[in-house]
Amino acid sequence: HNSRVTQIVFLGTGTPNPDPRRQGPALAIVVDEQPYMVDCGPGVVRQAAAAGFAMKTLTHVFITHLHSDHTLGYPDLIFTPAVTGRHAPLNVWGPPGTQTMTDAILSAWSEDMDVRLKGGEPSIPEAYEVRVNEVVDGDFIVIGGTRVTPFTVNHGAWKHALGYQFETGDRSIVVSGDTAYTENLIRHAQGCNVLIHEVCSAKGLASREPEWQRYHGAYHTTGLDLGRLAAIVQPELLILHHMLPFGQPEAQIVEEIRENFEGPVIAAEDLGIY
């Protein structure tokens, strides 16, 4: 008998553009009330509070790649819950380079930690501990009854960019991370219940300068390409986030996907629950 109920909560659905309606990319896959976060864009901890997560539950995060829009909330995720209710270490899984970034953050805020831990404030040393696990394609992680598989995606010049597949017992959920059209993602996502994928508008991209077209073409997936990919994967639900419409209405992206994929498509909103 499986009593697990998995929810997907979008904490931020944005891009590097400072859109006030969309915080930086971050989501949580919640299994038995434990959130497993993916990425930590700007605003992540305030959004987690808005979603109703207790600070003590913010103990697990998976990072797709080290681009600033996906990691600017990382110091926030380390320190804010440590001061306000987390009592266990923060467990982090991410690509090679995550440990170096973590060490630099802990060094940058070393004086803060010193004062909080030794300056008379009631504090929990364990809450400031960060346990980093650098992962690559082919690794897998088992936490409780949830199995997480990182896989390589194509994100331009990034040597290490990952997507993650979550098998929670009642749902198979694949998070693309930032990526251009990737065969490896198709392999890992085939027949999943939910595919959460980034996207940009092909029509909008065609109006950009040639160097931006080249850049985004190597780093991101157009609506047309995502429709082709989804037609192969056949997820029960396709959820869009990290959308780059390039001046087009968001409906344009869905229209592009519809040219090749007929299944259910949702454009995620901040604090949306699926």
C-alpha positions in Angstrom: 0.0 0.0 0.0 1.5 3.3 -1.0 0.3 6.3 1.0 2.8 8.8 -0.4 1.5 11.9 -2.0 4.0 13.9 -4.0 3.5 17.6 -4.7 5.5 19.9 -6.9 5.7 23.5 -5.5 7.2 26.2 -7.7 9.1 28.7 -5.5 10.4 30.7 -8.4 9.8 30.3 -12.1 12.0 33.2 -13.4 15.1 33.8 -15.5 18.0 36.3 -14.9 15.5 39.1 -15.9 14.3 40.7 -12.6 10.6 40.2 -13.2 8.8 41.1 -10.0 6.2 38.4 -10.6 8.7 35.7 -10.8 11.5 34.9 -8.3 14.6 33.1 -9.4 14.4 29.5 -10.5 13.6 27.2 -7.6 11.1 24.4 -7.0 10.4 21.8 -4.4 9.3 18.2 -4.8 7.5 17.5 -1.6 7.3 13.8 -0.5 5.6 13.1 2.9 5.9 16.8 3.8 9.7 16.8 3.2 10.6 19.3 0.4 13.5 18.3 -1.9 14.4 21.6 -3.5 15.8 21.9 -7.0 17.9 25.1 -7.5 18.0 28.2 -5.3 17.4 31.4 -7.3 17.0 34.8 -5.6 14.1 34.9 -3.1 14.1 31.1 -2.4 13.7 31.2 1.4 11.0 33.9 1.4 9.1 31.9 -1.2 9.6 28.7 0.9 8.0 30.6 3.8 5.2 31.8 1.6 4.6 28.2 0.5 4.2 27.2 4.1 7.4 25.3 4.6 8.9 25.3 8.1 12.5 26.5 8.1 13.5 23.2 9.8 12.4 21.3 6.7 14.8 23.1 4.3 17.6 20.5 4.5 17.9 19.1 1.0 18.7 20.9 -2.3 19.7 19.7 -5.7 21.6 22.2 -7.9 21.3 21.8 -11.7 24.2 24.1 -12.6 26.1 27.0 -11.2 24.6 29.9 -13.3 23.9 32.9 -11.0 20.2 32.9 -11.5 20.0 29.3 -10.1 22.4 29.9 -7.2 22.1 33.5 -5.9 19.7 32.2 -3.2 22.3 29.6 -2.1 23.7 31.8 0.7 20.1 32.6 1.7 19.3 28.9 1.9 22.5 28.2 4.0 22.1 31.1 6.5 18.4 32.2 6.9 17.1 28.8 8.0 20.1 28.3 10.2 19.2 31.5 12.2 15.4 30.8 12.2 14.7 27.1 13.0 16.7 24.6 11.0 18.6 22.3 13.4 20.2 19.8 11.0 22.9 20.4 8.3 22.0 21.4 4.8 22.5 18.5 2.3 23.5 19.7 -1.2 23.8 17.7 -4.4 25.3 19.5 -7.4 27.7 19.4 -10.3 31.5 19.6 -9.8 32.3 23.1 -8.7 29.5 23.1 -6.0 32.0 22.5 -3.2 34.3 25.4 -4.3 31.2 27.7 -4.4 30.1 26.5 -1.0 33.5 27.1 0.6 33.6 30.6 -0.9 30.2 31.4 0.6 31.1 30.0 4.0 34.3 32.1 3.9 32.5 35.2 2.8 30.1 35.0 5.8 32.6 33.6 8.3 32.3 36.7 10.5 28.6 36.4 10.6 28.9 32.7 11.7 31.4 33.6 14.3 29.2 36.2 15.9 26.1 34.1 15.7 27.7 31.0 17.1 30.0 32.6 19.7 28.4 36.0 20.4 25.7 35.0 22.8 22.8 34.4 20.3 21.1 31.0 21.1 22.3 29.0 18.0 22.7 25.5 16.6 26.1 24.8 15.1 24.8 21.9 13.1 22.4 24.2 11.2 25.4 26.0 9.7 26.9 22.8 8.4 26.7 22.3 4.7 27.2 18.7 3.4 28.1 18.9 -0.3 27.9 15.9 -2.7 29.2 16.5 -6.1 27.3 14.3 -8.6 27.6 13.5 -12.3 25.6 11.5 -14.9 25.2 7.9 -13.8 25.2 8.6 -10.0 22.0 8.0 -8.1 20.9 9.1 -4.7 18.4 7.4 -2.4 16.8 9.3 0.4 14.1 7.5 2.3 12.0 5.9 -0.4 12.9 8.5 -3.0 15.4 7.8 -5.7 17.1 10.7 -7.5 19.1 10.3 -10.7 21.2 13.2 -12.1 21.9 13.3 -15.8 23.9 15.5 -18.2 22.1 18.1 -20.3 23.5 20.4 -23.0 23.7 24.0 -21.6 26.2 25.7 -24.0 29.7 26.1 -22.6 28.9 24.6 -19.2 31.0 21.5 -18.7 28.6 20.3 -16.0 24.9 21.0 -16.3 22.4 18.5 -14.9 18.8 17.5 -15.0 17.3 15.3 -12.2 14.8 12.5 -12.3 12.8 11.9 -9.1 11.1 8.5 -8.5 9.0 9.2 -5.3 6.9 6.0 -5.2 3.7 7.5 -6.6 5.2 9.8 -9.3 8.1 10.0 -11.7 9.2 13.6 -12.1 11.9 14.9 -14.4 13.4 18.4 -14.0 15.3 19.6 -17.1 17.5 22.3 -15.6 18.7 24.7 -18.2 19.3 22.9 -21.5 19.0 22.9 -25.2 17.3 19.9 -26.9 19.0 16.9 -25.3 18.8 13.2 -26.3 20.0 12.2 -22.9 17.0 14.0 -21.3 14.7 12.0 -23.6 16.3 8.8 -22.3 15.8 9.7 -18.7 12.3 11.2 -19.1 10.7 8.6 -21.3 7.2 7.9 -20.0 7.5 10.1 -16.9 4.4 11.4 -15.1 5.6 15.0 -15.1 8.3 16.7 -17.2 9.3 20.2 -15.9 11.2 21.9 -18.7 12.7 25.3 -19.5 11.7 27.0 -22.8 12.1 30.0 -25.0 9.9 31.3 -27.9 11.2 30.3 -31.3 9.3 33.3 -32.8 10.7 35.7 -30.2 14.2 34.3 -30.7 14.0 34.9 -34.4 13.6 38.7 -33.8 16.8 38.9 -31.7 20.3 39.9 -32.9 22.3 37.1 -34.5 24.8 36.7 -31.6 21.9 36.4 -29.2 20.2 33.8 -31.5 23.4 31.8 -31.5 23.8 32.0 -27.7 20.2 31.1 -26.8 20.2 28.4 -29.5 23.1 26.6 -27.8 21.8 27.2 -24.2 18.0 26.9 -24.3 15.1 24.9 -25.9 12.6 26.6 -28.2 8.9 25.9 -28.0 9.1 24.1 -31.3 11.9 21.8 -30.1 10.2 21.2 -26.7 7.1 20.1 -28.6 9.2 17.6 -30.6 10.8 16.4 -27.4 7.6 16.0 -25.5 6.0 14.1 -28.4 8.8 11.5 -27.9 8.8 11.5 -24.1 4.9 11.6 -23.8 4.8 12.9 -20.2 1.3 12.8 -18.6 1.9 16.5 -17.8 4.4 19.1 -19.2 5.1 22.0 -16.9 7.0 25.0 -18.3 9.2 27.3 -16.2 12.2 29.6 -16.8 10.3 30.9 -19.8 12.0 33.4 -22.2 9.2 34.8 -24.4 11.5 37.5 -25.9 8.7 40.0 -26.2 6.0 37.5 -27.3 3.0 36.7 -25.2 3.5 33.5 -23.2 0.6 31.9 -25.2 3.0 32.0 -28.2 5.3 29.4 -26.5 2.4 27.1 -25.8 1.3 27.5 -29.5 4.8 26.5 -30.6 4.7 23.4 -28.4 1.2 22.5 -29.7 2.6 22.1 -33.2 4.0 18.7 -32.2 2.6 17.8 -28.7 -1.0 17.4 -27.9 -0.8 16.4 -24.2 -1.5 18.6 -21.2 0.8 21.7 -20.9 0.9 24.2 -18.0 3.0 27.3 -17.6 4.0 27.4 -14.0 3.4 30.4 -11.8 5.3 31.3 -8.6 3.9 29.3 -5.6 1.8 27.1 -8.0 1.3 23.6 -6.6 0.9 20.6 -9.0 
